[in-house]
Amino acid sequence: MTHPKLEKLLSTEIDFDIKASFAKAWELYKSQALLHLTFMILLFSIQGLFVMYMLQYVTLYSIFLAPPLYTGFFLVANKSSHGQSVRYMDFFGGFGYWFLMLSIWLVAQILIVIGLFALVIPGIYLAVSYMFSALFGIFGGFDFWTSLEYSRKLVTRNWWKFFQFFLILVVMNLIGAAFVFINPVAVILFIVAICISLPMTFLVIYVVFEELTKEALSSDENEPETIHG
């Protein structure tokens, strides 16, 4: 199946407002702040249990559980963006895309690692280029490889702008970790900071994706009803 509007988008110059995207993502976070906070605490608790009691299975958690769990932020962002009511269980909706998210995450990580070992730069290129792959899979209805490729093609239209965006997200999440290195007692500040920065990472990626693709995906027959209202 061809997607004329999407193909047209991928053949034009891409641009977006980073500051405005963060502003909208912050509004989305605030609209469901308690749910985002409690779900993030749950994720930390699950990860902590694996680290403390099942360290040998941490890799399995990262491969089989983390992708669908973190996908929940995208699903909630979509509902919040369109003024729909959000329930705590919506964060677990990623398990409805379990195999797709597993495939996208696993293949992306393998290719990124190969790229890093090869010449480093190809790995960095792919790490940035695949930031929208899960969103194309969920909200575009594409298979894992098509999702990866559409994400790569979209980002490549303005790669340096997306690279800047990517670096801002990385720095935002590293700020919380800095508290621990400065003062171990500040671990509570790290937890608070990361409970905001990690959800914000997913929310702002969603905001940029929605802004860029809402018209291109709106006419697709395979588009879920809750995508771009």
Legacy VTK file of the C-alpha trace (Angstrom):
# vtk DataFile Version 3.0
C-alpha trace
ASCII
DATASET POLYDATA
POINTS 229 float
0.000 0.000 0.000
1.286 3.444 -0.933
0.808 6.524 1.233
0.925 9.528 -1.112
0.701 12.227 1.585
3.398 10.571 3.666
5.652 10.102 0.666
5.126 13.772 -0.214
6.080 14.770 3.340
9.250 12.720 3.095
10.241 14.506 -0.104
9.970 18.033 1.313
12.029 20.063 3.768
11.123 19.382 7.411
11.253 21.908 10.218
9.728 22.284 13.680
9.891 24.593 16.683
11.788 22.904 19.522
10.789 25.477 22.145
7.108 25.328 21.206
7.211 21.522 21.217
8.590 21.462 24.754
5.978 23.980 25.842
3.140 21.818 24.515
4.688 18.662 25.983
4.868 20.370 29.370
1.174 21.202 29.162
0.438 17.560 28.368
2.537 16.474 31.336
0.794 18.864 33.707
-2.634 17.727 32.533
-1.862 14.191 33.792
1.004 14.928 36.196
-0.108 12.550 38.951
-0.600 9.664 36.533
2.766 10.282 34.883
4.447 10.466 38.279
2.884 7.305 39.688
3.514 5.308 36.513
7.139 6.424 36.455
7.505 5.354 40.096
6.045 1.970 39.140
8.595 1.608 36.342
11.426 2.492 38.721
10.116 -0.048 41.210
9.991 -2.808 38.593
13.466 -1.963 37.346
14.748 -1.803 40.917
13.386 -5.265 41.665
15.178 -6.694 38.657
18.447 -4.984 39.580
18.333 -6.043 43.240
16.842 -9.526 43.041
16.952 -10.706 39.421
20.032 -9.058 37.987
20.617 -11.944 35.609
17.247 -11.182 33.986
17.703 -7.422 33.533
18.441 -7.885 29.831
15.213 -9.852 29.397
13.314 -7.045 31.121
14.905 -4.492 28.794
13.952 -6.498 25.715
10.531 -7.909 26.556
8.945 -5.568 29.123
10.518 -2.114 28.867
9.460 -1.326 25.248
5.692 -1.853 25.754
5.783 -0.212 29.193
7.435 2.971 27.953
5.168 2.953 24.889
2.388 3.822 27.333
3.659 7.407 27.451
3.021 7.778 23.713
-0.504 6.389 24.011
-1.378 8.686 26.902
0.161 11.647 25.066
-2.091 10.926 22.104
-5.232 10.867 24.257
-4.214 13.960 26.211
-3.382 15.862 23.031
-6.921 15.320 21.762
-8.673 16.114 25.027
-9.711 12.535 25.718
-10.039 11.227 29.252
-7.017 9.289 30.478
-7.045 6.366 32.884
-4.056 4.825 34.632
-4.533 1.584 32.703
-3.959 3.462 29.436
-0.238 3.397 30.257
-0.315 -0.374 29.806
-1.818 -0.132 26.326
1.624 -0.703 24.866
1.205 -4.426 25.507
-1.390 -4.375 22.740
1.563 -3.620 20.441
3.951 -5.927 22.254
5.448 -7.815 19.309
5.672 -4.692 17.161
7.424 -2.709 19.904
9.748 -5.636 20.625
10.651 -5.921 16.938
11.232 -2.201 16.481
13.309 -1.864 19.648
15.394 -4.990 19.073
16.178 -4.357 15.409
16.908 -0.668 16.054
19.307 -1.479 18.905
21.126 -4.115 16.865
21.598 -1.740 13.938
22.670 1.124 16.205
25.235 -1.058 17.989
26.591 -2.311 14.664
26.852 1.288 13.501
28.668 2.337 16.670
31.162 -0.509 16.381
31.677 0.166 12.701
32.565 3.848 12.559
30.599 5.384 15.492
28.997 8.016 13.254
26.581 5.537 11.563
25.418 4.464 15.030
24.765 8.050 16.086
22.970 8.693 12.808
20.649 5.729 13.382
20.080 6.494 17.081
18.703 9.891 16.105
16.933 8.676 12.972
14.903 5.967 14.721
13.320 8.238 17.355
9.893 8.122 15.662
9.872 4.438 14.683
7.572 3.304 17.511
5.163 6.138 16.699
4.996 5.180 13.035
4.271 1.617 14.113
1.493 2.542 16.545
-0.145 5.485 14.821
0.652 4.638 11.224
-0.112 0.940 11.441
3.163 -0.037 9.757
5.286 -3.123 10.332
8.567 -2.812 12.200
10.856 -2.332 9.200
8.575 0.175 7.469
8.301 2.081 10.755
12.081 2.200 11.114
12.536 3.340 7.537
9.823 6.013 7.653
11.330 7.369 10.858
14.795 7.414 9.315
13.555 9.118 6.160
11.617 11.743 8.119
14.534 12.605 10.404
16.980 12.651 7.500
15.010 15.521 5.923
16.470 17.781 8.637
18.903 15.541 10.496
20.972 18.275 12.139
17.854 19.885 13.643
16.751 16.508 14.985
20.267 15.881 16.266
20.047 19.129 18.233
16.660 18.027 19.535
18.126 14.630 20.478
21.002 16.229 22.400
18.596 18.426 24.357
16.658 15.315 25.402
19.866 13.564 26.475
21.053 16.551 28.509
17.626 16.937 30.092
17.773 13.372 31.400
21.404 13.664 32.503
20.662 16.663 34.707
18.845 14.451 37.199
21.767 12.013 37.352
24.104 14.918 38.103
22.435 15.411 41.487
23.620 11.973 42.626
27.230 12.592 41.587
27.268 15.987 43.294
25.716 14.714 46.513
24.547 11.129 47.134
21.978 12.493 49.605
20.392 14.264 46.661
19.091 10.962 45.303
15.563 12.168 46.070
16.169 15.094 43.716
17.330 12.634 41.070
14.117 10.629 41.432
11.948 13.731 41.203
13.891 15.081 38.230
13.845 11.830 36.292
10.144 11.298 37.008
9.615 14.516 35.076
12.347 14.325 32.436
11.694 10.768 31.233
7.951 11.227 30.624
8.720 14.620 29.070
11.115 12.903 26.675
8.345 10.703 25.316
5.785 13.505 25.347
7.884 15.967 23.379
8.860 13.305 20.825
5.153 12.600 20.395
4.361 16.307 20.033
6.928 16.739 17.249
5.739 13.574 15.519
2.091 14.637 15.649
2.867 18.110 14.361
4.857 16.777 11.415
2.648 13.841 10.401
-0.933 14.710 11.379
-1.933 15.581 7.818
0.196 12.911 6.158
-1.329 10.102 8.243
-4.870 11.440 8.560
-6.091 9.894 5.309
-4.403 6.517 5.763
-6.892 3.679 5.845
-4.907 1.809 8.467
-4.854 4.740 10.896
-6.243 3.963 14.376
-9.251 6.075 15.359
-7.452 7.775 18.225
-4.536 9.161 16.234
-4.817 12.666 14.922
-8.254 13.815 15.906
LINES 1 230
229 0 1 2 3 4 5 6 7 8 9 10 11 12 13 14 15 16 17 18 19 20 21 22 23 24 25 26 27 28 29 30 31 32 33 34 35 36 37 38 39 40 41 42 43 44 45 46 47 48 49 50 51 52 53 54 55 56 57 58 59 60 61 62 63 64 65 66 67 68 69 70 71 72 73 74 75 76 77 78 79 80 81 82 83 84 85 86 87 88 89 90 91 92 93 94 95 96 97 98 99 100 101 102 103 104 105 106 107 108 109 110 111 112 113 114 115 116 117 118 119 120 121 122 123 124 125 126 127 128 129 130 131 132 133 134 135 136 137 138 139 140 141 142 143 144 145 146 147 148 149 150 151 152 153 154 155 156 157 158 159 160 161 162 163 164 165 166 167 168 169 170 171 172 173 174 175 176 177 178 179 180 181 182 183 184 185 186 187 188 189 190 191 192 193 194 195 196 197 198 199 200 201 202 203 204 205 206 207 208 209 210 211 212 213 214 215 216 217 218 219 220 221 222 223 224 225 226 227 228
